[in-house]
Structures are given as structure tokens and as C-alpha cells.
Amino acid sequence: MSYSLAFSQSIITVLFVADKIQQGIYDFVSTKELSDSLNIAKPSAVKILQNLNRAGIIETREGAKGGVRLATSPSEITILDVFNAIEHNRPLFRRDLGLHIAGKKPESGQQAISELLGSAEEAMKASLEETTIADLITKINR
């Protein structure tokens, strides 16, 4: 199992909206502009935006001057926040091997694999929590 493409698309979506602020543009960004600029199919963009809105990362407005903008400062949004908004705590790895073999070694092996993969996933999440949208904007603008 792996995380969805929507996770990566969500990061770039939040970066796109945050960069507008860096450029001094505080208007809402339309879904069409976002979809066209990032080459994300509009239905996918809408789903991403709904998840980000539910998580409180962006706010939306309908109408002619509507669209999306960040609900909070880029320095307060971690990549883990974006991850949680999109992946809904879905695990990266399947850890239930479903072995049909009983015995100490198969059970110990499955337990060791589960612990290893769980530790790897927790380390990844800790890394994502250390990086904010503002950090990525700084890297992009170097």
C-alpha cells in the first residue's frame, strides 16, 4: 500500500495558495485557476480542497470572487497536517501479513516486521511534523 497521489497534490496546492500571499495577492484563488495551474483534474482538486477545508487548512468562499485561501499562517501548517487531512490516518504499510502458518517463528517474524514498519511510519510522520509550508516556501524562493 502507498499513500495517494492526492497527498502530494495537496502539498503543492497549499504551497500554490501560500505563494500567492508571498506575492502580495490576498484574494481567494479560484478552483479553476488552481486546477489549471497545477494540472490537477478539477474533480480531484475539488476533493482535495474539501479535505483541506474540513481540516481547517484552507477556507472557501463561493461566488464570483470566491475560491480558496489559507485559513492560517503558512508557518502554522505542517506537512503532517496536510497528510492527516488527506490520508485520514490510513497506514502506509499493511502489517497484517495474514500468514496461515502457526508457530513461534512465523508469529515472531510477523511481529518483528510489524514493529519495523510501524517505527518507519512513525519516523516519517515525525519528519513531516517538523516541516511547515513556510519552510517549503522559503526553499522554493531561494
Residue, then its C-alpha position, 0 to 999 in steps of 0.5 A: m500500500s502507498y499513500s495517494l497521489a492526492f497527498s502530494q497534490s495537496i502539498i503543492t496546492v497549499l504551497f500554490v495558495a501560500d505563494k500567492i500571499q508571498q506575492g502580495i495577492y490576498d484574494f481567494v484563488s479560484t478552483k479553476e485557476l488552481s486546477d489549471s495551474l497545477n494540472i490537477a483534474k478539477p474533480s480531484a482538486v475539488k476533493i482535495l480542497q474539501n479535505l483541506n477545508r474540513a481540516g481547517i487548512i484552507e477556507t472557501r468562499e463561493g461566488a464570483k470572487g470566491g475560491v480558496r485561501l489559507a485559513t492560517s499562517p503558512s508557518e502554522i501548517t505542517i506537512l503532517d497536517v496536510f497528510n492527516a487531512i488527506e490520508h485520514n490516518r490510513p497506514l502506509f504499510r499493511r502489517d497484517l501479513g495474514l500468514h496461515i502458518a502457526g508457530k513461534k517463528p512465523e508469529s515472531g517474524q510477523q511481529a518483528i516486521s510489524e514493529l519495523l514498519g510501524s517505527a518507519e511510519e512513525a519516523m516519517k510522520a515525525s519528519l513531516e511534523e517538523t516541516t511547515i509550508a513556510d519552510l517549503i516556501t522559503k526553499i522554493n524562493r531561494 
